Amino acid sequence: MYRNVEVIEEDTGASDYEFQAVYENIPCHLAQYGKDIAGHRDDRAYLVTEDLRLTCNPEIEIQENDVVEVLHEGEIFKLWAGTSFNYPTHKEISLRRRKEAKQE
């Protein structure tokens, strides 16, 4: 999982943001919910968004807009975190997958 973190340039004191790894190799469960897949066209391609749900240990801190990469059945899913729901036994995080639609 990656988070956009402020980085201060030592020489100039200027600040910038970059994605940095926060967690790696965390056991989790990725699942679909609903069947809504939304799409729209931009300048280059037809973009598709798909909503998924991640379940993990409640101690894992996942913030909105974190980038979560999940290895599922040999495929890497790159997802953006949304709302997190905490329960005593687990945490559920809404995730959104954005990709270009493949033309066949």
Contact map, one row per residue, 1 for C-alpha under 8 A:
11100000000000000000111100000000000000000000000000000000000000000111100000000000000000000000000000000000
11110000000000000011111000000000000000000000000000000000000000000111000000000000000000000000000000000000
11111000000000000111110000000000000000000000000000000000000000001110000000000000000000000000000000000000
01111100000000001111000000000000000000000000000000000000000000000100000000000000000000000000000000000000
00111110000000001111000000000000000000000000000000000000000000000000000000000000000000000000000000000000
00011111000000111100000000000000000000000000000000000000000000000000000000000000000000000000000000000000
00001111100000111100000000000000000000000000000000000000000000000000000000000000000000000000000000000000
00000111110011110000000000000000000000000000000000000000000000000000000000000000000000000000000000000000
00000011111111110000000000000000000000000000000000000000000000000000000000000000000000000000000000000000
00000001111111000000000000000000000000000000000000000000000000000000000000000000000000000000000000000000
00000000111110000000000000000000000000000000000000000000000000000000000000000000000000000000000000000000
00000000111111000000000000000000000000000000000000000000000000000000000000000000000000000000000000000000
00000001111111100000000000000000000000000000000000000000000000000000000000000000000000000000000000000000
00000001110111110000000000000000000000000000000000000000000000000000000000000000000000000000000000000000
00000111100011111000000000000000000000000000000000000000000000000000000000000000000000000000000000000000
00000111100001111100000000000000000000000000000000000000000000000000000000000000000000000000000000000000
00011110000000111110000000000000000000000000000000000000000000000000000000000000000000000000000000000000
00111110000000011111000000000000000000000000000000000000000000000000000000000000000000000000000000000000
01111000000000001111100000000000000000000000000000000000000000000000000000000000000000000000000000000000
01111000000000000111110000000000000000000000000000000000000000000000000000000000000000000000000000000000
11100000000000000011111100000000000000000000000000000000000000000000000000000000000000000000000000000000
11100000000000000001111100000000000000000000000000000000000000000000000000000000000000000000000000000000
11000000000000000000111111000000000000000000000000000000000000000000000000000000000000000000000000000000
10000000000000000000111111000000000000000000000000000000000000000000000000000000000000000000000000000000
00000000000000000000001111100000000000000000000000000000000000000000000000000000000000000000000000000000
00000000000000000000001111110000000000000000000000000001000000000000000000000000000000000000000000000000
00000000000000000000000011111000000000000000000000000001100000000000000000000000000000000000000000000000
00000000000000000000000001111100000000000000000000000111100000000000000000000000000000000000000000000000
00000000000000000000000000111110000000000000000000000111000000000000000000000000000000000000000000000000
00000000000000000000000000011111000000000000000000011110000000000000010100000000000000000000000000000000
00000000000000000000000000001111100000000000000000011100000000000000000000000000000000000000000000000000
00000000000000000000000000000111111000000000000000111000000000000000000000000000000000000000000000000000
00000000000000000000000000000011111000000000000000111000000000000000000000000000000000000000000000000000
00000000000000000000000000000001111100000000000000100000000000000000000000000000000000000000000000000000
00000000000000000000000000000001111110000000000000000000000000000000000000000000000000000000000000000000
00000000000000000000000000000000011111000000000001100000000000000000000000000000000000000000000000000000
00000000000000000000000000000000001111100000000111100000000000000000000000000000000000000000000000000000
00000000000000000000000000000000000111110000000111000000000000000000000000000000000000000000000000000000
00000000000000000000000000000000000011111000011110000000000000000000000000000000000000000000000000000000
00000000000000000000000000000000000001111100011100000000000000000000000000000000000000000000000000000000
00000000000000000000000000000000000000111111111000000000000000000000000000000000000000000000000000000000
00000000000000000000000000000000000000011111111000000000000000000000000000000000000000000000000000000000
00000000000000000000000000000000000000001111100000000000000000000000000000000000000000000000000000000000
00000000000000000000000000000000000000001111110000000000000000000000000000000000000000000000000000000000
00000000000000000000000000000000000000001111111000000000000000000000000000000000000000000000000000011000
00000000000000000000000000000000000000111101111100000000000000000000000000000000000000000000000000011000
00000000000000000000000000000000000000111100111110000000000000000000000000000000000000000000000001111000
00000000000000000000000000000000000011110000011111000000000000000000000000000000000000000000000001111000
00000000000000000000000000000000000011100000001111100000000000000000000000000000000000000000000111100000
00000000000000000000000000000000000111000000000111110000000000000000000000000000000000000000000111000000
00000000000000000000000000000001110110000000000011111000000000000000000000000000000000000000011110000000
00000000000000000000000000000111100000000000000001111100000000000000000000000000000000000000011110000000
00000000000000000000000000000111100000000000000000111110000000000000000000000000000000000001111000000000
00000000000000000000000000011110000000000000000000011111000000000000000000000000000000000001111000000000
00000000000000000000000000011100000000000000000000001111100000000000000000000000000000000111100000000000
00000000000000000000000001111000000000000000000000000111110100000000000000000000000000000111000000000000
00000000000000000000000000110000000000000000000000000011111100000000000000000000000000001110000000000000
00000000000000000000000000000000000000000000000000000001111110000000000000000000000001111110000000000000
00000000000000000000000000000000000000000000000000000000111110000000000000000000000000000000000000000000
00000000000000000000000000000000000000000000000000000001111111000000000000000000000000000000000000000000
00000000000000000000000000000000000000000000000000000000011111100000000000000000000000000000000000000000
00000000000000000000000000000000000000000000000000000000000111110100000000000000100100000000100000000000
00000000000000000000000000000000000000000000000000000000000011111100000000000000111100000000000000000000
00000000000000000000000000000000000000000000000000000000000001111100000000000001111100000000000000000000
00100000000000000000000000000000000000000000000000000000000000111110000000000001110000000000000000000000
11110000000000000000000000000000000000000000000000000000000001111111000000000001100000000000000000000000
11100000000000000000000000000000000000000000000000000000000000001111100000000111100000000000000000000000
11000000000000000000000000000000000000000000000000000000000000000111110000001111100000000000000000000000
10000000000000000000000000000000000000000000000000000000000000000011111000011110000000000000000000000000
00000000000000000000000000000100000000000000000000000000000000000001111100011110000000000000000000000000
00000000000000000000000000000000000000000000000000000000000000000000111111111000000000000000000000000000
00000000000000000000000000000100000000000000000000000000000000000000011111111000000000000000000000000000
00000000000000000000000000000000000000000000000000000000000000000000001111100000000000000000000000000000
00000000000000000000000000000000000000000000000000000000000000000000001111110000000000000000000000000000
00000000000000000000000000000000000000000000000000000000000000000000001111111000000000000000000000000000
00000000000000000000000000000000000000000000000000000000000000000000111101111100000000000000000000000000
00000000000000000000000000000000000000000000000000000000000000000001111100111110000000000000000010000000
00000000000000000000000000000000000000000000000000000000000000000011110000011111000000000000000010000000
00000000000000000000000000000000000000000000000000000000000000000011110000001111100000000000001111000000
00000000000000000000000000000000000000000000000000000000000000011111000000000111110000000000001110000000
00000000000000000000000000000000000000000000000000000000000001111111000000000011111000000000111100000000
00000000000000000000000000000000000000000000000000000000000000111000000000000001111100000000111100000000
00000000000000000000000000000000000000000000000000000000000000110000000000000000111110000000110000000000
00000000000000000000000000000000000000000000000000000000000001110000000000000000011111000011110000000000
00000000000000000000000000000000000000000000000000000000000000000000000000000000001111100011100000000000
00000000000000000000000000000000000000000000000000000000010000000000000000000000000111110111000000000000
00000000000000000000000000000000000000000000000000000000010000000000000000000000000011111110000000000000
00000000000000000000000000000000000000000000000000000000010000000000000000000000000001111100000000000000
00000000000000000000000000000000000000000000000000000000110000000000000000000000000000111110000000000000
00000000000000000000000000000000000000000000000000000011110000000000000000000000000001111111000000000000
00000000000000000000000000000000000000000000000000000011110000000000000000000000000111101111100000000000
00000000000000000000000000000000000000000000000000001111000000000000000000000000000111000111110000000000
00000000000000000000000000000000000000000000000000001110000001000000000000000000111110000011111000000000
00000000000000000000000000000000000000000000000000111100000000000000000000000000111100000001111100000000
00000000000000000000000000000000000000000000000000111100000000000000000000000011110000000000111110000000
00000000000000000000000000000000000000000000000011110000000000000000000000000011110000000000011111000000
00000000000000000000000000000000000000000000000011110000000000000000000000001111000000000000001111100000
00000000000000000000000000000000000000000000001111000000000000000000000000000010000000000000000111110000
00000000000000000000000000000000000000000000001110000000000000000000000000000000000000000000000011111000
00000000000000000000000000000000000000000000111100000000000000000000000000000000000000000000000001111100
00000000000000000000000000000000000000000000111100000000000000000000000000000000000000000000000000111110
00000000000000000000000000000000000000000000000000000000000000000000000000000000000000000000000000011111
00000000000000000000000000000000000000000000000000000000000000000000000000000000000000000000000000001111
00000000000000000000000000000000000000000000000000000000000000000000000000000000000000000000000000000111
